[in-house]
Amino acid sequence: MNKILIFSKDIKLDTLFSARIKTAEIPAGTAFVTLYDNELNPVAERMIFLNADRKMKVQIGVSKPNTRPGSETELTINTTDEKGNNISSIISVSAIDSSLGFYNGIPYSDIESLFLFDTEFYNNLPQSIRCTGLKNADNKTIDLLMMTYGWRKYTFKETAMVIHEKRKDNYDHLKISNPGKDKKGREVINILSPEGGEILTLRLNENMETLLPFDSLDVMARQIMILPDDDPARNSNPVNIEFPENREYADSAKLMKTDFPYSEADFVSVNNDQTLFNPDSSIMIDPITIKGTRKKPTEHVAKTAEEYKYAGALTLYSKDFKGEQTFEDILYKLNAFRINKYYKTIVLRTIQFKDKIGIGYVYRPALVVVDDVPIYTKTYSPIAQMPTSDIASITVVRGTQGFSRYGENAANGVVIVTTKTGNRINGIIDPNDKPEPVDNNLKQVRIFRSEVEYYTPTKEQVEIVPEYQFRPTLLWKSDVYLDGSGPVLFKYPNNMGKGTVLIFVNGVSMTNLVGSGKGSYNIR
């Protein structure tokens, strides 16, 4: 029960045993009864379901069991305890049109099956039982199912404990022996290392054996030579050298297979400062030239620059204004005739006229367009403090070429601003805007559409807007609070098609009781 031990007692298997446990204070759900031996090894285990009646009851009321297409439905929901008293709770409510892909004959997994029953037990149940639903079974049936599919018997193989004595072998030496007749045997053995140049004298024991520790040799020693004795008669007995080894380990190591096609190199630890280099053992490797092809950089072209490329338009990209902070800081790069930062206007060109007095000039501001949305007040005030990190490109059209798209407001030029969000909508990728990696395995699977995406429209909208007339989810409320004073009321329009609407309610009371409910009605 929430992985908390609630009862423990020692028993003897040769006697009858019975115990009574008070479960009134224990919440409803699955409990495990496990039998252990003297060494606390599990022997057997089964599941039981406690306090099956202690759960939140959900009452669902529908205004009409049979309604017409496009009409409204009033849904009332109330939560009570096992005695029928109103209780406060938090629930989720959904109404689904089963004619759009949900088969109304299969029970939907509810909060009771997910939280009250063990997951492993629920997954072991046959599909026919899961389709029926555990909440539709009585207490005796559930207990029988738990005894059948929630029963475990643990068997342990008896393994003999093999105690290996600690070996006292020393692998840092050579064992040298001079067997043979005692009269012709040696008393000492002289060893010379060509690399070190020193002669070592080893005295034999009564068994005609001696040891040569490796650390007694020079660090540069790679080979040894046994010098002949001064008495030629003693050279008739052979001198044997035995390398210490663990034959049992070596034989077993030959049977092992490694996943690596190579073995690790042996590195020598040297304590002196002499350079280790032997020309006879070195391998010269010819130099290799690695050539690669240079990837052509991706050229980013704004959509507006492509449209007005024959109109002498000027286009700036995000790489052209890296040092600036806001849109207003970029204006000096537009080569505009005049920029009025008080009125937030941009004048791209002047209009010359001549009257009786003389020649005059008219300064009319250009039209500012942000993601194909014109600012008809001809001011850049709404985007003056827009961060440059959000701007993909700015296109300046000085002539009247923008008249065909934006009308008379573009007669004095157009400043077209495209944000990075607008670029993505138009299918253009900015090379300076690094896309986030997409992992399909991390995408959440949504059972119901969120209220932001599919909000509940009004009855008038369903009758007028075609996309609202056939919706998979008619109603979805994720967090509904019931204060315990009575039922709550929901009103929503139905689809224009005919079919069965399923209603699902799942929630938890303020006293930690879980509960679920299901209802349905027909659209005819």
C-alpha positions as CSV (number, residue, x, y, z in Angstrom):
1,M,0.0,0.0,0.0
2,N,2.1,2.9,-1.3
3,K,5.1,0.7,-0.5
4,I,4.5,1.1,3.2
5,L,4.6,-1.8,5.6
6,I,1.4,-2.0,7.6
7,F,1.6,-5.5,9.2
8,S,4.4,-8.0,10.0
9,K,4.4,-11.2,12.1
10,D,6.4,-14.4,12.5
11,I,4.4,-17.6,11.9
12,K,5.1,-21.4,11.9
13,L,3.9,-23.4,8.9
14,D,3.1,-26.5,11.0
15,T,0.3,-24.7,12.8
16,L,-2.9,-23.0,11.7
17,F,-2.5,-19.2,11.5
18,S,-5.1,-16.5,11.3
19,A,-4.7,-12.8,11.8
20,R,-7.1,-9.9,11.8
21,I,-5.9,-6.5,10.5
22,K,-7.9,-3.3,10.8
23,T,-8.0,-1.6,7.5
24,A,-10.4,1.2,8.3
25,E,-7.7,3.8,8.3
26,I,-6.0,2.5,5.1
27,P,-7.0,4.1,1.8
28,A,-8.5,2.0,-0.9
29,G,-6.3,0.2,-3.3
30,T,-4.1,-2.9,-3.9
31,A,-2.1,-4.4,-1.1
32,F,0.6,-7.2,-1.3
33,V,0.7,-10.1,1.2
34,T,4.2,-11.6,1.0
35,L,5.5,-14.7,2.8
36,Y,9.3,-14.7,3.8
37,D,11.5,-17.4,5.1
38,N,13.9,-17.1,8.1
39,E,16.5,-15.4,5.9
40,L,14.0,-12.9,4.6
41,N,13.8,-14.4,1.1
42,P,10.4,-14.0,-0.5
43,V,8.6,-17.4,-0.9
44,A,5.1,-16.5,-2.1
45,E,3.0,-13.4,-2.7
46,R,-0.5,-12.5,-3.7
47,M,-2.6,-9.3,-4.0
48,I,-5.7,-8.3,-2.2
49,F,-8.0,-5.3,-2.8
50,L,-8.8,-3.2,0.3
51,N,-11.7,-1.0,1.0
52,A,-13.4,-1.4,-2.4
53,D,-16.4,0.6,-1.3
54,R,-14.3,3.6,-0.2
55,K,-14.2,5.7,-3.4
56,M,-15.7,8.8,-4.7
57,K,-19.1,8.4,-6.4
58,V,-19.7,10.4,-9.6
59,Q,-23.3,11.2,-10.7
60,I,-23.7,12.3,-14.3
61,G,-26.9,13.8,-15.6
62,V,-27.8,14.6,-19.2
63,S,-30.7,17.0,-20.1
64,K,-31.9,14.6,-22.9
65,P,-30.9,11.1,-23.7
66,N,-31.8,11.7,-27.3
67,T,-31.0,15.0,-28.9
68,R,-31.0,16.6,-32.3
69,P,-27.9,17.5,-34.4
70,G,-26.6,21.0,-33.6
71,S,-28.7,21.3,-30.4
72,E,-27.3,22.2,-26.9
73,T,-26.8,19.7,-24.1
74,E,-26.9,20.5,-20.4
75,L,-24.6,18.3,-18.4
76,T,-24.7,18.1,-14.6
77,I,-22.0,16.4,-12.5
78,N,-21.8,15.8,-8.8
79,T,-19.4,13.9,-6.5
80,T,-20.4,12.2,-3.2
81,D,-18.8,9.8,-0.8
82,E,-19.8,6.1,-0.2
83,K,-22.6,7.3,2.0
84,G,-24.1,9.7,-0.6
85,N,-22.9,13.0,1.0
86,N,-21.7,15.8,-1.2
87,I,-17.9,16.2,-1.1
88,S,-15.5,18.8,-2.6
89,S,-13.3,17.5,-5.4
90,I,-11.3,18.3,-8.5
91,I,-12.4,16.5,-11.7
92,S,-11.8,16.5,-15.4
93,V,-14.8,16.3,-17.8
94,S,-14.8,15.3,-21.5
95,A,-17.5,14.7,-24.0
96,I,-16.4,12.8,-27.2
97,D,-18.3,12.1,-30.4
98,S,-17.7,8.4,-30.9
99,S,-18.7,8.6,-34.5
100,L,-15.4,10.3,-35.3
101,G,-13.2,7.4,-34.3
102,F,-13.8,6.2,-30.8
103,Y,-15.6,2.9,-30.4
104,N,-18.2,3.2,-27.6
105,G,-18.2,-0.5,-26.9
106,I,-14.7,-0.5,-25.4
107,P,-14.4,0.8,-21.8
108,Y,-12.0,3.7,-21.5
109,S,-9.2,3.3,-18.9
110,D,-10.2,5.5,-15.9
111,I,-8.4,6.8,-12.8
112,E,-9.6,3.9,-10.7
113,S,-7.9,1.3,-12.8
114,L,-4.7,3.3,-13.1
115,F,-4.2,4.3,-9.4
116,L,-6.1,1.7,-7.4
117,F,-4.9,-1.5,-9.2
118,D,-1.3,-2.5,-9.6
119,T,0.0,-1.8,-13.1
120,E,1.7,-5.2,-13.5
121,F,-1.5,-7.0,-12.4
122,Y,-3.6,-4.9,-14.8
123,N,-1.4,-5.6,-17.7
124,N,-1.4,-9.4,-17.0
125,L,-5.2,-9.5,-17.3
126,P,-6.7,-10.9,-20.5
127,Q,-8.0,-8.5,-23.0
128,S,-11.6,-9.6,-22.6
129,I,-11.5,-8.8,-18.9
130,R,-9.9,-5.4,-19.4
131,C,-12.5,-4.6,-22.0
132,T,-15.2,-5.4,-19.5
133,G,-13.6,-3.1,-17.0
134,L,-12.6,-3.9,-13.4
135,K,-15.0,-1.3,-12.0
136,N,-17.8,-3.2,-13.5
137,A,-16.8,-6.4,-11.6
138,D,-17.9,-7.3,-8.0
139,N,-15.6,-7.8,-5.1
140,K,-15.5,-11.6,-5.3
141,T,-14.6,-11.5,-9.0
142,I,-11.8,-9.0,-8.3
143,D,-10.4,-11.1,-5.5
144,L,-10.4,-14.2,-7.7
145,L,-8.6,-12.3,-10.4
146,M,-6.0,-11.1,-8.0
147,M,-5.5,-14.6,-6.7
148,T,-5.1,-15.9,-10.3
149,Y,-3.1,-13.1,-12.0
150,G,-1.6,-11.4,-8.9
151,W,0.0,-14.6,-7.4
152,R,3.7,-15.1,-7.4
153,K,5.8,-18.0,-6.2
154,Y,9.5,-17.5,-5.8
155,T,11.9,-20.4,-6.2
156,F,15.6,-20.1,-5.5
157,K,18.3,-22.4,-6.7
158,E,20.7,-23.7,-4.1
159,T,24.1,-22.5,-5.0
160,A,27.2,-24.0,-3.4
161,M,29.5,-21.4,-1.9
162,V,32.9,-22.1,-3.2
163,I,35.6,-20.5,-1.0
164,H,38.8,-19.9,-2.8
165,E,41.9,-19.7,-0.6
166,K,44.0,-16.7,-1.1
167,R,47.0,-17.5,-3.3
168,K,50.4,-16.4,-2.2
169,D,52.1,-16.6,-5.6
170,N,54.5,-13.9,-6.5
171,Y,54.7,-13.1,-10.2
172,D,57.5,-10.6,-10.0
173,H,60.4,-13.0,-10.2
174,L,62.0,-15.8,-12.1
175,K,62.7,-19.2,-10.6
176,I,66.1,-20.6,-11.6
177,S,67.1,-24.2,-10.8
178,N,70.2,-26.4,-11.5
179,P,69.0,-30.0,-11.1
180,G,71.4,-32.9,-11.4
181,K,74.1,-34.6,-9.4
182,D,75.2,-32.7,-6.3
183,K,78.9,-33.1,-7.1
184,K,78.4,-31.5,-10.5
185,G,75.9,-28.9,-9.3
186,R,76.6,-25.2,-9.1
187,E,76.8,-23.2,-5.9
188,V,76.2,-19.8,-7.6
189,I,74.7,-18.7,-10.9
190,N,76.0,-15.6,-12.6
191,I,73.5,-13.6,-14.8
192,L,74.4,-10.8,-17.2
193,S,71.9,-8.3,-18.7
194,P,73.3,-6.8,-22.0
195,E,71.3,-3.6,-21.6
196,G,72.3,-3.0,-18.0
197,G,75.9,-4.3,-18.2
198,E,76.0,-5.5,-14.6
199,I,76.6,-9.1,-13.5
200,L,74.3,-10.6,-10.8
201,T,75.4,-13.4,-8.6
202,L,72.6,-15.7,-7.2
203,R,73.4,-18.4,-4.6
204,L,71.5,-21.7,-4.8
205,N,69.7,-23.2,-1.8
206,E,69.7,-26.8,-0.7
207,N,67.1,-27.6,-3.3
208,M,69.4,-26.2,-6.0
209,E,67.0,-23.4,-6.6
210,T,67.1,-19.6,-6.5
211,L,64.9,-16.6,-7.3
212,L,65.6,-13.6,-9.5
213,P,63.4,-10.7,-8.6
214,F,62.6,-8.4,-11.5
215,D,63.4,-5.3,-9.5
216,S,67.0,-6.4,-9.1
217,L,67.6,-5.9,-12.8
218,D,68.3,-2.6,-14.4
219,V,65.3,-0.7,-15.7
220,M,66.7,-1.0,-19.2
221,A,67.0,-4.8,-19.0
222,R,65.1,-6.6,-21.7
223,Q,67.0,-9.9,-21.8
224,I,69.3,-11.9,-19.5
225,M,72.2,-14.3,-20.2
226,I,73.4,-17.1,-17.8
227,L,77.2,-17.1,-17.8
228,P,79.1,-20.5,-17.7
229,D,80.7,-21.6,-14.5
230,D,84.4,-21.3,-14.0
231,D,84.5,-25.1,-13.5
232,P,83.7,-26.7,-16.9
233,A,82.5,-29.9,-15.1
234,R,79.6,-28.0,-13.5
235,N,78.3,-26.8,-16.8
236,S,77.1,-30.3,-17.7
237,N,74.0,-29.9,-15.5
238,P,71.3,-27.8,-17.3
239,V,70.0,-24.5,-15.9
240,N,66.2,-24.2,-16.0
241,I,64.3,-21.0,-15.8
242,E,60.6,-21.1,-14.8
243,F,58.3,-18.2,-15.3
244,P,55.6,-18.1,-12.5
245,E,52.1,-18.4,-13.9
246,N,48.6,-19.3,-12.8
247,R,47.8,-22.3,-15.1
248,E,44.1,-22.5,-14.0
249,Y,43.5,-18.9,-14.9
250,A,45.5,-19.1,-18.1
251,D,43.5,-22.2,-19.3
252,S,40.2,-20.5,-18.6
253,A,41.3,-17.2,-20.2
254,K,41.9,-19.1,-23.5
255,L,38.2,-20.0,-23.6
256,M,37.1,-16.4,-23.2
257,K,36.0,-14.4,-26.2
258,T,36.5,-10.7,-26.3
259,D,34.5,-8.1,-28.2
260,F,37.5,-6.1,-29.2
261,P,39.6,-7.2,-32.2
262,Y,42.7,-5.8,-30.6
263,S,44.5,-6.0,-27.2
264,E,45.7,-3.2,-25.2
265,A,49.3,-2.2,-25.5
266,D,51.7,-2.8,-22.7
267,F,53.2,0.5,-21.4
268,V,56.5,0.5,-19.5
269,S,56.8,2.8,-16.5
270,V,60.3,4.2,-16.5
271,N,61.8,6.0,-13.5
272,N,65.0,7.5,-15.1
273,D,65.3,10.3,-17.5
274,Q,66.8,8.3,-20.3
275,T,65.1,8.3,-23.7
276,L,63.4,5.1,-24.7
277,F,64.0,4.7,-28.4
278,N,65.1,1.6,-30.3
279,P,65.5,2.1,-34.1
280,D,65.2,-1.6,-34.6
281,S,61.7,-1.8,-33.1
282,S,60.2,1.5,-34.5
283,I,57.8,1.5,-37.5
284,M,57.8,4.5,-39.8
285,I,54.4,5.5,-41.1
286,D,54.1,7.4,-44.4
287,P,52.3,10.7,-44.2
288,I,48.7,10.7,-45.3
289,T,46.9,13.6,-46.9
290,I,43.2,13.9,-46.0
291,K,41.1,15.9,-48.5
292,G,37.6,17.0,-48.1
293,T,35.0,18.9,-50.1
294,R,33.9,22.3,-48.8
295,K,30.2,22.6,-48.4
296,K,28.7,25.5,-50.2
297,P,27.2,28.0,-47.8
298,T,23.5,28.3,-47.8
299,E,22.3,31.6,-49.2
300,H,19.3,33.0,-47.5
301,V,17.0,35.0,-49.6
302,A,14.0,36.8,-48.1
303,K,10.6,36.4,-49.8
304,T,10.2,40.1,-50.2
305,A,13.7,40.5,-51.7
306,E,12.8,38.0,-54.4
307,E,9.5,39.8,-55.2
308,Y,11.1,43.3,-55.5
309,K,14.5,42.3,-56.8
310,Y,13.8,44.2,-60.1
311,A,12.6,47.3,-58.2
312,G,16.0,48.3,-56.8
313,A,14.9,47.2,-53.3
314,L,17.4,47.1,-50.4
315,T,17.3,44.0,-48.2
316,L,19.1,43.7,-44.8
317,Y,19.4,40.3,-43.1
318,S,20.0,39.5,-39.4
319,K,23.7,39.1,-40.1
320,D,23.8,42.8,-41.2
321,F,22.7,44.2,-37.9
322,K,24.3,42.0,-35.2
323,G,25.6,44.9,-33.2
324,E,22.2,46.7,-32.8
325,Q,19.7,46.0,-30.1
326,T,16.3,47.2,-31.4
327,F,14.6,48.0,-34.7
328,E,15.0,51.7,-34.2
329,D,18.8,51.2,-34.0
330,I,18.8,49.8,-37.6
331,L,17.1,52.7,-39.2
332,Y,20.4,54.5,-40.1
333,K,21.3,51.5,-42.3
334,L,18.1,51.9,-44.5
335,N,19.6,55.0,-46.4
336,A,16.3,56.8,-45.8
337,F,15.9,60.5,-46.6
338,R,14.7,61.5,-43.2
339,I,13.8,59.6,-39.9
340,N,11.6,61.4,-37.4
341,K,12.1,59.6,-34.1
342,Y,9.6,61.9,-32.4
343,Y,6.7,60.9,-34.6
344,K,8.3,57.5,-35.4
345,T,8.1,57.9,-39.2
346,I,10.4,57.0,-42.1
347,V,10.7,59.2,-45.2
348,L,12.3,57.3,-48.1
349,R,12.0,60.0,-50.8
350,T,10.8,63.6,-51.3
351,I,8.1,64.8,-53.7
352,Q,9.1,68.0,-55.6
353,F,6.5,70.6,-56.7
354,K,6.6,74.0,-58.2
355,D,4.1,76.9,-57.5
356,K,4.1,80.6,-57.9
357,I,6.4,81.1,-55.0
358,G,9.0,78.7,-56.1
359,I,10.0,75.1,-55.8
360,G,8.8,73.2,-52.7
361,Y,9.2,69.7,-51.2
362,V,6.7,67.3,-49.5
363,Y,7.9,64.8,-47.0
364,R,5.4,61.9,-46.8
365,P,6.3,58.8,-44.6
366,A,6.6,55.3,-46.0
367,L,4.3,52.4,-45.1
368,V,5.6,49.9,-42.6
369,V,4.6,46.3,-43.1
370,V,5.3,43.6,-40.4
371,D,4.8,40.0,-41.6
372,D,2.4,41.1,-44.4
373,V,0.4,43.2,-41.9
374,P,0.5,46.9,-42.8
375,I,0.6,49.6,-40.1
376,Y,-1.7,52.1,-41.8
377,T,-0.8,54.9,-39.4
378,K,2.6,54.9,-41.2
379,T,4.6,54.8,-38.0
380,Y,7.0,52.2,-36.8
381,S,6.1,52.9,-33.1
382,P,4.6,49.4,-32.5
383,I,7.9,47.8,-33.5
384,A,10.4,50.5,-32.4
385,Q,11.7,48.4,-29.5
386,M,11.5,45.0,-31.2
387,P,14.7,43.1,-30.5
388,T,16.9,42.5,-33.5
389,S,17.2,38.9,-32.5
390,D,13.5,38.5,-33.6
391,I,14.0,40.2,-37.0
392,A,14.9,38.0,-40.0
393,S,15.1,40.6,-42.8
394,I,14.1,44.2,-43.7
395,T,13.3,45.2,-47.3
396,V,13.1,48.8,-48.4
397,V,11.1,49.6,-51.5
398,R,11.6,53.3,-52.4
399,G,9.3,53.6,-55.5
400,T,5.7,53.0,-56.1
401,Q,6.0,49.2,-56.7
402,G,4.2,48.4,-53.5
403,F,1.0,50.1,-54.8
404,S,-0.3,46.9,-56.4
405,R,-0.3,45.1,-53.1
406,Y,-0.9,47.8,-50.4
407,G,-2.8,50.5,-52.4
408,E,-2.3,54.2,-52.1
409,N,-0.7,53.9,-48.7
410,A,2.4,52.5,-50.4
411,A,2.8,55.3,-52.9
412,N,5.7,56.8,-50.9
413,G,7.6,53.6,-50.4
414,V,7.3,50.5,-48.2
415,V,9.5,49.2,-45.4
416,I,8.8,45.5,-45.1
417,V,9.9,43.8,-41.8
418,T,9.9,40.0,-41.6
419,T,10.3,38.4,-38.2
420,K,11.8,35.0,-37.7
421,T,8.3,33.7,-36.7
422,G,6.9,35.0,-40.0
423,N,9.8,33.3,-41.8
424,R,8.9,30.0,-40.4
425,I,5.2,30.5,-41.3
426,N,6.3,31.2,-44.9
427,G,8.5,28.1,-44.9
428,I,11.8,30.0,-45.0
429,I,14.6,28.9,-42.8
430,D,17.1,31.5,-41.5
431,P,20.6,30.0,-41.4
432,N,21.4,32.1,-38.3
433,D,18.3,30.7,-36.6
434,K,19.4,27.3,-35.3
435,P,16.4,24.9,-35.2
436,E,15.9,22.9,-32.1
437,P,16.4,19.1,-32.4
438,V,13.2,17.2,-32.7
439,D,12.9,13.8,-31.0
440,N,9.7,12.0,-31.9
441,N,10.1,9.7,-28.9
442,L,9.7,12.6,-26.5
443,K,6.4,13.9,-28.0
444,Q,3.5,13.7,-25.6
445,V,0.5,11.8,-26.8
446,R,-2.7,13.8,-26.1
447,I,-5.9,11.9,-25.6
448,F,-8.1,15.0,-25.7
449,R,-7.6,18.2,-27.6
450,S,-6.6,21.1,-25.3
451,E,-9.2,23.8,-24.7
452,V,-6.9,26.4,-26.3
453,E,-6.9,24.4,-29.6
454,Y,-10.5,23.3,-29.5
455,Y,-12.5,25.6,-27.3
456,T,-16.2,25.1,-26.8
457,P,-18.0,27.3,-29.4
458,T,-21.5,28.7,-29.0
459,K,-24.5,27.2,-30.7
460,E,-24.6,30.1,-33.2
461,Q,-21.0,29.4,-34.2
462,V,-21.7,25.7,-34.8
463,E,-24.6,26.6,-37.1
464,I,-22.5,29.1,-39.1
465,V,-18.8,28.0,-39.1
466,P,-18.3,24.6,-40.9
467,E,-15.2,23.6,-39.0
468,Y,-17.1,23.7,-35.7
469,Q,-19.9,21.4,-36.9
470,F,-17.8,18.2,-36.7
471,R,-15.5,18.2,-33.7
472,P,-13.9,15.0,-32.1
473,T,-14.1,16.7,-28.6
474,L,-17.3,18.5,-27.8
475,L,-16.3,19.4,-24.3
476,W,-13.0,19.3,-22.4
477,K,-12.5,20.7,-18.9
478,S,-9.2,19.7,-17.3
479,D,-9.6,21.2,-13.8
480,V,-13.2,21.6,-12.5
481,Y,-13.6,22.4,-8.8
482,L,-16.7,21.2,-6.9
483,D,-17.1,22.9,-3.5
484,G,-19.4,20.2,-2.1
485,S,-22.6,22.3,-2.2
486,G,-24.1,20.5,-5.2
487,P,-23.6,19.6,-8.9
488,V,-22.0,21.8,-11.5
489,L,-23.6,22.6,-14.9
490,F,-22.0,22.6,-18.3
491,K,-23.7,23.7,-21.6
492,Y,-22.2,22.9,-25.0
493,P,-23.5,22.4,-28.6
494,N,-23.5,19.1,-30.4
495,N,-22.2,18.2,-33.8
496,M,-24.4,18.4,-36.9
497,G,-23.9,14.7,-37.6
498,K,-25.6,11.7,-35.9
499,G,-23.9,9.3,-33.5
500,T,-23.2,8.5,-29.8
501,V,-21.5,10.9,-27.5
502,L,-19.5,9.5,-24.6
503,I,-18.9,11.4,-21.3
504,F,-15.9,10.6,-19.1
505,V,-15.3,12.0,-15.6
506,N,-12.2,11.4,-13.5
507,G,-11.2,13.1,-10.3
508,V,-9.9,13.1,-6.8
509,S,-11.8,14.3,-3.7
510,M,-10.2,16.6,-1.0
511,T,-10.2,13.5,1.2
512,N,-8.0,11.5,-1.2
513,L,-10.8,9.4,-2.7
514,V,-10.5,8.7,-6.4
515,G,-13.5,8.1,-8.6
516,S,-14.6,8.0,-12.1
517,G,-17.9,8.0,-14.1
518,K,-19.1,7.3,-17.6
519,G,-22.2,8.4,-19.4
520,S,-23.6,8.6,-23.0
521,Y,-26.4,10.0,-25.1
522,N,-27.4,9.8,-28.7
523,I,-27.6,12.4,-31.5
524,R,-30.4,11.5,-33.8
